């Protein structure tokens, strides 16, 4: 089992920045990749960014150049630095951890609210 605890959400004006953190505990050795997803009201959950054990990253096209995902393997923590935020990025942001293997298990945090005011 893996437990994920997010922090760092809040209210920010358009063009501002926020940094989200996600700390993993439990069977962290089983984690292959960690990432951030977001879900706005009435919309499907979507990938924002993810980072693998080798520090390879990928981003949604909409956030490239503005968001940066990074990891601290020693602390089992992943960060999402979000710059130049837009009102349409208001959503609940969820941390995700996926395990190794052909049928990975996905773990989710409780979510943290990010609100971007115009």
N, C-alpha and C positions, 0 to 999 in steps of 0.2 A: 504494500500500500504506500501511496505517496500523498502527502498533504501539501497543499499550496496556500500560501497566505499573501494576498496582495495589499499594497498600500500606495498612497501617492495621488489618488484621484482628487478631484475638487473642481472649483469654479475658476475659469480663467477667461479673459477677454480674447476676442479674435486677434490672432497674431502673436499671442502669448505662448508660453512654454509650460510643460509639466513633465515630471519624471515619475514613472511608475516603477515599483519594485515588486518582485515576486520571490518569496523564499520557499524553497522546497525542503521537506523533511520526510523521514521514513526511509523507504527503500530507494534512495536516490541513485544507487548504482544501476538501477534498472532503466533509468531515463536515457533515451536516445536524443530527443529533441525537446526544446521548450519554446513556447511562443506566446504571443498575445493575439487575442481575437476581440472583436467588439460587436455589440448588438444594439442597434438603435430601435426605438419603439416602432413596432409594425414591420420590422425588417429582419432578414435572416442574419444569423451570426456569420461574420466574415473574418478571414485571416487578415491580420495587420502585419505581423512580422514573426519570424521564428529563427532560432539559432540551434545548430547541432553541436554535438560533443567536440567536433573538430573546429568549432567556431565558424563554420559556414553559415551564411545568412541568406534569407530571402524576404522580400517585402512585397506588399500589395503595391501595384503601380501608383495608386493614389497618394501614397505616403513617401515614395522614394525621394530622397534628397531633403526630407524634412524630419523624418523619424530615424532613430538609430537604436537598434537592439544590441545589447551586450550582456556578457555573462561573467560571473565570478565563480568558477568551478569549486574553489576552496570553500566558499560560503553557500554553494548551491543556490545562488541567487541570480535572477535575470532582471535586467533593467530595460525600460523603454523610455528613451528621451524623445519627447514630442515637441517640435518647434513649429512656429508659424501655424498654429492650430486654427481650424475653421469651424464655424458654427455647425456645419453639417457633420462634424466629427463628434458631436455630442452623442454619447452612448455609454453603455456599461461595458467596461473593458475586463476581459477574463484572461487569466493566465492558464496556460495549458501545458501539460507534460505528457509526452507519449513514450511508451517503453520500446525497447528493442524487440525485434522479431517480426515474423510475417503477419501476425495478427496483433498489432500493438494495442495496449490498453491506454485509453486516454483518461487523464485526471484533470479536473477543473478546480480553479479557485472559486471563491464566492462572488467575485466580481467587484469592481470599484467604479463608481460613477465619475465620468468626466463630462463636464458641462462647459461649453464654449459659448459665451455670450457675444452678440453682434454689436 
